[in-house]
Amino acid sequence: MAEPISLPKGYKRLGAFAIDEDSVFTTQVALDAYLAGGSSYAGQVVALVLDGENEAQIYKVNKDKSLGSIGSVDITVDAEPTENSENPVSSGGVFIALSNKAESDHTHEIDAAPTQDSTKPVSSGGVFTELGKKAESNHNHTLSGITPDANNANKVPVVSADGTVIGYTAFTVDQIVQLASIDLSDIAVGEKKIVLAEKAEDGSPIMGGAITQLDKLGPPTLSTILAETQAGWDGDEITVTGNNLNGALGENSQEYRIGSDFFLCIAHSYGTDATNGSATWVRNRGQDSLTPGVANDDAIITELETEDGWSAANFKQIGTKSKKGTWYRNITGGYLYMCIDKLNGWTRVGSPLAIDLEITDTTHPILIASLKAHSWSSFYLEGTNETDEAAEQGQEYWDNTLGFVYKRGKDGYWMRSSVADRENIFFAAIAPDYGIVTRGFNFKVIAKSDFGGTSTITTSADVAYNIGDTVNSGDYLKVSSDTELSRTVLIIQPV
């Protein structure tokens, strides 16, 4: 015979509440929120029962999630919980009933102190008192010969894995650095502070704790103190003095950066007043070559490329502060310069920049005017007129009108010579001999003097030469005479 099939029993209501919590709402706000959500559906029937009201509003949910009224029913609400009642009860009534029940039926008995086998609660003060007694009576920390000692007062203990004190450190509790006590308000994200350990008079270390802390980066005042132009640099080390009471000059282990150069403070003294503090810094250079456009480097380059002051051995001591090991070479060529000592001493190798041998009224108008106006009772020093343009050693100026040549010597001194003095051509003509006059530049004869006879001058084309005519570079003139032992002097000038 077949066994009967057990079917699940239908739900049996056990109290006055909705089977589906999304079908009966007690506030309009809750109903609206439900409709706006994703669980409501068209055709659903919902009820709105407001607290304190007997009437229930019945609605159907439309496709657009709006409500269509179906009707209302009266609901009886009990003011307070009533035995065997099927009606809902007001929230306020439940609260009052529970309060009255607590006051009438629940007297709370509390033990003043912990009592063995008691099920009553115990007062907080009683627990505290008993724990204090327990600590005093039962917790003398003794292990491996470690006993309480007044010398260990406030010392940080060494605790084993089982929680037993097995010794004491040399540090007191106030020397422990608490992260919450470190002030980071004066540094940026990513910057660091150093907690300091100080050496006491007896030689023992003292931890500075949360009070004595050092910013890893030096103060902004160092941008001036460690500048390249400071006179105190001895190679790559400098000791600055002054007011260091608050570390403005730097403190040991601090770092700083200026451009591509990095600095480390290796020693410091706070001093006793605003004048006798000090800090010693060392420099690690990120770049050894001079950089045009940087004020101090531009000043060095100007002095290096000025010919005055260079010795025959190509050494020059300049006035602008320089770093030993620094080098420079102009991108257009010329000398390679190197600083070789701590006293701004430079040397150079190679060849100078290619320059025009001759200056002109276009390139050096003021200097040329100064040269022409000079009395020439002595040399002319370039720069006597402050607006003179600078020239280089060996450059010249040819005055074709007056017949003078000006040449710059060493250290800016100029000399003048006459073209006539330099280009007098003497011939001792013994007939039928002749003399040839030629130059590596265009020239002309401006005067001819005969002694003991009469000479003639012809060109390379065997045509009579007229005084003042130009003879091209490489061409020549022929001077001849029919009188024995006669002499001819020609004065020529470049053209």
C-alpha positions as CSV (number, residue, x, y, z in Angstrom):
1,M,0.0,0.0,0.0
2,A,1.4,3.4,-1.0
3,E,2.6,5.7,1.7
4,P,0.7,9.0,2.0
5,I,2.5,12.1,0.7
6,S,3.2,14.8,3.3
7,L,2.1,18.1,2.0
8,P,3.4,21.4,3.6
9,K,0.9,22.9,5.9
10,G,-0.5,26.3,5.1
11,Y,0.7,29.4,7.1
12,K,-1.0,29.9,10.4
13,R,-1.2,33.5,11.6
14,L,0.1,33.8,15.1
15,G,-0.2,37.5,15.6
16,A,-1.6,40.8,14.3
17,F,1.0,41.6,11.7
18,A,1.3,41.5,7.9
19,I,2.7,38.3,6.3
20,D,4.5,40.5,3.6
21,E,6.2,43.5,5.1
22,D,5.9,45.3,1.7
23,S,2.1,45.1,1.7
24,V,1.2,47.2,4.8
25,F,2.9,50.6,5.5
26,T,2.5,52.9,8.5
27,T,3.8,56.1,6.9
28,Q,3.3,57.7,3.6
29,V,7.1,58.3,3.4
30,A,7.7,54.5,3.6
31,L,5.1,53.8,1.0
32,D,6.5,56.4,-1.4
33,A,10.0,55.0,-1.0
34,Y,8.8,51.5,-1.7
35,L,7.1,52.6,-4.9
36,A,10.2,54.4,-6.1
37,G,12.3,51.2,-5.5
38,G,12.5,48.2,-7.8
39,S,10.3,45.7,-5.8
40,S,6.8,47.1,-6.4
41,Y,4.8,45.8,-9.4
42,A,1.6,46.7,-11.4
43,G,-1.5,45.1,-9.8
44,Q,0.0,44.8,-6.3
45,V,-2.4,45.7,-3.5
46,V,-0.9,47.7,-0.6
47,A,-2.4,49.2,2.5
48,L,-1.5,52.4,4.4
49,V,-2.3,52.4,8.1
50,L,-1.2,55.6,9.8
51,D,-0.3,55.4,13.5
52,G,-3.1,56.7,15.7
53,E,-5.8,56.2,13.1
54,N,-8.4,53.4,12.9
55,E,-8.9,53.6,9.1
56,A,-6.7,51.7,6.6
57,Q,-6.4,53.0,3.0
58,I,-6.3,50.3,0.3
59,Y,-4.5,51.0,-3.0
60,K,-3.6,49.1,-6.2
61,V,-0.2,49.8,-7.9
62,N,-0.5,51.1,-11.5
63,K,2.0,50.5,-14.3
64,D,3.5,54.0,-13.8
65,K,4.0,53.2,-10.1
66,S,1.2,55.6,-9.1
67,L,-1.5,54.5,-6.6
68,G,-5.2,53.8,-7.4
69,S,-7.5,53.9,-4.4
70,I,-9.6,50.8,-3.8
71,G,-11.2,51.8,-0.5
72,S,-10.6,51.8,3.2
73,V,-11.3,49.7,6.2
74,D,-11.7,50.5,9.9
75,I,-9.0,49.1,12.2
76,T,-9.3,49.0,15.9
77,V,-6.0,49.8,17.7
78,D,-5.6,49.0,21.4
79,A,-4.1,51.9,23.4
80,E,-2.0,49.4,25.3
81,P,-1.3,45.6,25.2
82,T,-4.5,43.7,26.1
83,E,-4.6,40.0,26.9
84,N,-6.2,37.8,24.1
85,S,-6.8,40.9,21.9
86,E,-6.3,40.4,18.1
87,N,-6.1,44.2,17.5
88,P,-2.8,46.0,16.8
89,V,-1.4,48.1,19.7
90,S,-0.1,51.6,19.6
91,S,3.7,52.1,19.9
92,G,3.2,54.5,22.7
93,G,1.1,52.0,24.6
94,V,3.8,49.4,24.3
95,F,6.4,51.8,25.7
96,I,4.3,52.8,28.7
97,A,3.4,49.2,29.5
98,L,7.1,48.1,29.3
99,S,8.1,51.0,31.5
100,N,5.5,50.2,34.1
101,K,6.5,46.5,34.0
102,A,10.2,47.4,34.7
103,E,9.3,49.6,37.6
104,S,6.9,47.2,39.2
105,D,8.5,43.8,38.6
106,H,12.3,44.4,38.2
107,T,14.1,45.4,41.3
108,H,17.9,45.3,40.5
109,E,20.0,44.1,43.3
110,I,23.7,45.0,43.0
111,D,26.6,43.6,45.0
112,A,28.9,46.3,46.4
113,A,32.0,44.1,45.8
114,P,32.6,40.9,43.8
115,T,31.2,38.0,45.7
116,Q,32.0,34.3,45.0
117,D,29.0,32.3,43.5
118,S,26.8,35.5,43.4
119,T,24.7,35.9,40.2
120,K,24.0,39.6,41.0
121,P,25.7,42.4,39.1
122,V,28.6,44.2,40.9
123,S,29.3,47.9,41.1
124,S,32.1,49.3,39.0
125,G,33.7,50.9,42.1
126,G,33.7,47.6,43.9
127,V,35.5,45.9,41.0
128,F,38.1,48.7,40.9
129,T,38.8,48.5,44.6
130,E,39.2,44.7,44.6
131,L,41.5,44.7,41.5
132,G,43.7,47.3,43.2
133,K,44.0,45.1,46.3
134,K,44.8,42.1,44.1
135,A,47.6,43.8,42.3
136,E,49.2,44.9,45.6
137,S,49.0,41.6,47.3
138,N,49.8,39.1,44.5
139,H,51.9,40.8,41.8
140,N,55.5,41.3,42.9
141,H,57.3,40.6,39.6
142,T,60.1,38.1,40.5
143,L,61.8,35.9,37.9
144,S,65.4,35.0,37.3
145,G,66.5,37.1,40.3
146,I,64.6,40.3,39.2
147,T,63.1,41.9,42.2
148,P,61.6,45.4,42.7
149,D,64.3,48.0,42.9
150,A,63.9,51.8,43.4
151,N,66.6,52.4,40.9
152,N,64.3,50.9,38.2
153,A,61.5,53.4,39.0
154,N,59.9,54.6,35.8
155,K,62.2,52.4,33.7
156,V,60.8,50.5,30.7
157,P,60.6,46.8,31.6
158,V,61.6,43.9,29.4
159,V,58.7,41.4,29.2
160,S,58.9,37.8,28.2
161,A,56.4,36.1,25.9
162,D,54.3,34.9,28.9
163,G,54.0,38.5,30.2
164,T,56.6,38.2,33.0
165,V,59.1,41.0,33.6
166,I,62.6,39.6,33.1
167,G,64.6,42.9,33.3
168,Y,64.6,46.6,32.7
169,T,65.9,48.8,29.9
170,A,68.0,51.9,30.4
171,F,65.2,54.1,29.2
172,T,62.5,55.8,31.2
173,V,58.9,56.0,30.2
174,D,59.2,59.7,29.3
175,Q,61.8,58.8,26.7
176,I,59.5,56.7,24.6
177,V,58.4,58.4,21.4
178,Q,54.7,58.5,20.9
179,L,53.8,58.9,17.2
180,A,50.7,61.0,18.2
181,S,53.0,63.4,20.0
182,I,55.2,64.2,17.0
183,D,54.3,67.6,15.5
184,L,54.2,67.3,11.7
185,S,52.4,70.5,11.0
186,D,55.5,72.4,9.8
187,I,56.6,69.9,7.1
188,A,55.1,68.9,3.8
189,V,53.9,65.4,2.7
190,G,56.8,63.2,2.1
191,E,59.3,65.2,4.2
192,K,60.8,63.7,7.3
193,K,61.8,64.5,10.9
194,I,64.6,63.0,12.9
195,V,64.1,62.1,16.5
196,L,67.4,63.1,18.2
197,A,69.6,61.2,20.6
198,E,71.8,63.6,22.7
199,K,75.0,62.8,24.5
200,A,74.8,63.6,28.2
201,E,77.6,65.0,30.3
202,D,78.4,61.5,31.7
203,G,78.6,60.1,28.1
204,S,75.3,58.3,28.2
205,P,72.7,58.8,25.4
206,I,69.6,60.8,26.0
207,M,66.6,60.3,23.7
208,G,64.9,63.6,22.8
209,G,61.5,61.9,22.7
210,A,58.6,63.7,21.2
211,I,59.9,67.2,22.0
212,T,63.3,67.3,20.4
213,Q,62.8,66.6,16.7
214,L,64.8,67.7,13.7
215,D,63.4,68.5,10.2
216,K,65.3,66.4,7.7
217,L,65.6,69.4,5.4
218,G,67.4,72.5,6.4
219,P,65.6,75.9,6.8
220,P,65.0,78.2,3.8
221,T,67.6,80.6,5.0
222,L,70.3,78.2,3.7
223,S,69.6,79.3,0.1
224,T,71.6,82.5,0.9
225,I,74.0,81.0,3.5
226,L,75.2,78.2,1.2
227,A,75.1,80.3,-2.0
228,E,78.0,80.0,-4.5
229,T,79.0,83.6,-3.9
230,Q,79.7,83.1,-0.1
231,A,83.3,83.9,0.6
232,G,83.7,81.2,3.2
233,W,83.8,78.2,0.8
234,D,87.0,76.2,1.2
235,G,86.7,73.9,-1.8
236,D,83.4,72.1,-1.1
237,E,83.2,72.8,2.6
238,I,82.1,75.9,4.5
239,T,81.6,76.8,8.2
240,V,79.0,79.6,8.7
241,T,78.7,81.5,12.0
242,G,76.1,83.6,13.6
243,N,72.7,83.1,15.2
244,N,72.1,79.4,15.4
245,L,70.0,79.3,18.6
246,N,67.0,78.0,16.6
247,G,69.0,76.1,14.0
248,A,68.8,78.8,11.3
249,L,72.4,78.0,10.2
250,G,71.7,74.2,10.2
251,E,72.0,71.2,12.4
252,N,74.0,68.0,12.2
253,S,72.6,65.5,9.6
254,Q,70.3,68.0,7.9
255,E,70.3,68.2,4.1
256,Y,69.6,70.9,1.6
257,R,69.5,71.4,-2.2
258,I,70.2,74.4,-4.3
259,G,69.8,73.7,-8.0
260,S,71.7,70.5,-8.8
261,D,74.0,70.8,-5.7
262,F,73.2,68.9,-2.5
263,F,74.5,69.9,0.9
264,L,74.9,67.9,4.2
265,C,75.5,69.4,7.6
266,I,78.3,67.5,9.4
267,A,78.6,69.5,12.6
268,H,76.9,72.4,14.4
269,S,76.8,74.4,17.6
270,Y,73.8,76.3,18.8
271,G,76.0,78.8,20.7
272,T,75.1,80.8,23.7
273,D,73.9,84.0,22.0
274,A,72.9,85.3,18.6
275,T,76.5,85.7,17.5
276,N,78.5,82.5,18.4
277,G,76.5,79.7,16.8
278,S,78.0,77.7,13.8
279,A,77.3,75.0,11.3
280,T,79.6,73.2,9.0
281,W,78.3,72.0,5.6
282,V,79.8,69.9,2.8
283,R,78.7,70.2,-0.8
284,N,78.2,67.5,-3.5
285,R,77.9,69.2,-6.9
286,G,75.5,67.8,-9.4
287,Q,77.2,69.8,-12.2
288,D,80.8,71.0,-12.6
289,S,80.5,73.0,-15.8
290,L,79.6,76.7,-15.8
291,T,76.1,77.6,-17.0
292,P,75.6,80.7,-19.1
293,G,72.6,82.7,-17.8
294,V,73.5,82.1,-14.1
295,A,74.7,85.4,-12.7
296,N,77.8,84.1,-10.9
297,D,78.7,81.9,-13.9
298,D,78.3,84.7,-16.3
299,A,80.7,86.9,-14.2
300,I,83.3,84.1,-14.3
301,I,82.9,83.6,-18.1
302,T,83.4,87.3,-18.7
303,E,86.7,87.3,-16.8
304,L,87.9,84.1,-18.5
305,E,87.2,85.4,-22.0
306,T,88.9,88.7,-21.2
307,E,92.5,88.4,-22.4
308,D,93.9,90.8,-19.8
309,G,95.5,89.0,-16.9
310,W,96.4,85.7,-18.6
311,S,100.0,84.8,-18.1
312,A,102.4,83.3,-20.7
313,A,101.7,79.9,-19.0
314,N,98.0,80.4,-19.6
315,F,97.1,80.9,-15.9
316,K,94.8,83.6,-14.5
317,Q,93.6,84.4,-11.0
318,I,90.1,85.9,-11.3
319,G,88.0,87.9,-8.8
320,T,84.8,86.0,-9.0
321,K,84.3,83.2,-6.5
322,S,84.9,79.8,-8.3
323,K,84.7,76.2,-7.4
324,K,87.8,74.0,-7.8
325,G,87.1,71.5,-10.6
326,T,84.7,73.7,-12.5
327,W,85.3,73.9,-16.3
328,Y,83.9,75.9,-19.2
329,R,84.2,76.0,-23.0
330,N,82.3,78.3,-25.3
331,I,80.0,76.4,-27.7
332,T,81.5,78.2,-30.6
333,G,85.0,76.9,-29.8
334,G,88.1,78.5,-28.3
335,Y,89.9,77.7,-25.0
336,L,88.9,75.0,-22.5
337,Y,89.0,76.6,-19.1
338,M,89.5,74.8,-15.7
339,C,89.5,76.0,-12.2
340,I,92.6,74.3,-10.5
341,D,92.7,75.7,-6.9
342,K,90.5,77.1,-4.1
343,L,91.6,80.7,-4.8
344,N,89.8,81.2,-8.1
345,G,92.9,80.2,-10.1
346,W,92.1,79.1,-13.7
347,T,94.2,77.6,-16.5
348,R,93.3,77.2,-20.2
349,V,94.3,74.8,-23.0
350,G,93.7,74.9,-26.7
351,S,93.4,77.8,-29.1
352,P,91.4,81.1,-28.8
353,L,88.3,81.8,-30.7
354,A,88.9,82.9,-34.3
355,I,88.7,86.7,-34.4
356,D,89.2,89.2,-37.1
357,L,92.8,90.6,-37.0
358,E,91.7,94.1,-38.0
359,I,89.2,96.2,-36.1
360,T,87.1,98.7,-38.1
361,D,85.0,101.8,-37.7
362,T,82.0,99.5,-37.6
363,T,83.2,97.1,-34.9
364,H,85.1,99.5,-32.6
365,P,84.1,103.1,-33.4
366,I,84.7,104.5,-29.9
367,L,88.1,102.8,-29.4
368,I,89.3,104.0,-32.8
369,A,88.3,107.5,-32.0
370,S,90.3,107.2,-28.7
371,L,93.3,106.0,-30.6
372,K,93.2,108.8,-33.1
373,A,92.8,111.4,-30.4
374,H,95.6,110.1,-28.2
375,S,98.8,112.3,-28.0
376,W,101.1,109.3,-28.5
377,S,103.7,110.6,-26.1
378,S,103.2,107.1,-24.6
379,F,101.2,104.0,-25.2
380,Y,97.4,104.2,-25.1
381,L,95.7,101.9,-22.4
382,E,92.4,100.5,-23.7
383,G,89.6,101.5,-21.4
384,T,91.1,104.9,-20.5
385,N,87.8,106.0,-22.1
386,E,85.3,103.9,-20.2
387,T,83.2,103.4,-23.3
388,D,86.0,101.9,-25.4
389,E,85.0,98.6,-27.0
390,A,87.1,95.6,-25.9
391,A,89.7,94.3,-28.3
392,E,92.0,91.2,-28.3
393,Q,95.8,91.0,-28.1
394,G,97.3,91.2,-31.6
395,Q,94.4,93.1,-33.3
396,E,95.2,96.1,-35.5
397,Y,93.7,99.2,-37.0
398,W,95.0,100.7,-40.2
399,D,94.4,104.4,-40.8
400,N,94.9,104.6,-44.6
401,T,94.2,108.4,-44.6
402,L,96.9,109.5,-42.1
403,G,99.2,106.5,-42.8
404,F,99.2,105.0,-39.3
405,V,98.9,101.5,-38.0
406,Y,97.6,100.8,-34.4
407,K,98.3,97.4,-32.8
408,R,97.1,96.1,-29.5
409,G,99.7,94.5,-27.3
410,K,99.4,92.6,-24.0
411,D,97.1,93.8,-21.1
412,G,95.3,96.4,-23.3
413,Y,98.2,98.6,-24.4
414,W,98.1,100.0,-27.9
415,M,101.1,101.3,-30.0
416,R,101.1,103.3,-33.1
417,S,103.5,103.2,-36.0
418,S,103.7,105.1,-39.3
419,V,103.1,103.3,-42.6
420,A,105.8,105.5,-44.0
421,D,108.2,104.3,-41.4
422,R,107.4,100.7,-42.0
423,E,107.2,100.7,-45.7
424,N,110.1,102.9,-46.9
425,I,111.7,101.0,-49.8
426,F,115.4,101.7,-50.6
427,F,117.1,100.8,-53.8
428,A,120.7,101.2,-54.7
429,A,120.4,101.2,-58.4
430,I,123.6,100.5,-60.4
431,A,122.8,100.8,-64.1
432,P,121.4,98.8,-65.8
433,D,120.1,97.0,-62.6
434,Y,116.5,97.5,-61.2
435,G,114.4,96.7,-58.1
436,I,111.1,94.9,-57.8
437,V,108.4,96.1,-55.3
438,T,105.6,93.6,-54.4
439,R,103.3,93.0,-51.3
440,G,100.8,90.5,-50.1
441,F,98.1,93.1,-50.1
442,N,96.9,95.9,-52.3
443,F,99.2,98.9,-52.1
444,K,100.1,102.2,-53.7
445,V,103.2,104.4,-53.9
446,I,102.5,107.8,-52.4
447,A,106.0,109.3,-52.9
448,K,109.3,108.7,-54.8
449,S,112.7,110.3,-54.0
450,D,115.8,109.9,-56.2
451,F,119.4,110.4,-55.1
452,G,122.2,110.7,-57.7
453,G,120.0,110.2,-60.7
454,T,116.5,109.8,-62.1
455,S,114.6,106.5,-61.9
456,T,111.5,105.3,-63.7
457,I,108.7,103.1,-62.4
458,T,106.8,100.6,-64.6
459,T,104.1,98.0,-63.9
460,S,104.4,94.3,-64.5
461,A,102.8,95.0,-67.9
462,D,105.8,97.3,-68.6
463,V,103.6,100.4,-68.6
464,A,104.7,103.6,-66.8
465,Y,103.3,103.7,-63.3
466,N,101.6,106.8,-62.0
467,I,102.1,107.8,-58.3
468,G,99.0,106.9,-56.3
469,D,97.7,104.2,-58.5
470,T,96.7,100.9,-56.8
471,V,98.8,97.8,-57.3
472,N,97.0,94.6,-56.6
473,S,98.2,92.0,-54.1
474,G,100.8,89.8,-55.7
475,D,101.5,92.1,-58.6
476,Y,104.7,94.2,-58.7
477,L,106.3,97.5,-59.8
478,K,109.7,97.7,-61.5
479,V,112.0,100.6,-60.4
480,S,115.0,101.2,-62.7
481,S,117.7,103.9,-63.3
482,D,120.4,104.6,-65.9
483,T,122.8,106.3,-63.4
484,E,125.3,104.2,-61.6
485,L,125.3,104.4,-57.8
486,S,122.0,106.3,-57.8
487,R,119.4,105.5,-55.1
488,T,115.6,105.6,-55.1
489,V,113.3,105.7,-52.0
490,L,109.6,104.8,-52.4
491,I,107.0,105.3,-49.7
492,I,104.0,102.9,-50.0
493,Q,100.7,102.4,-48.2
494,P,98.2,99.6,-48.2
495,V,94.9,100.2,-50.0
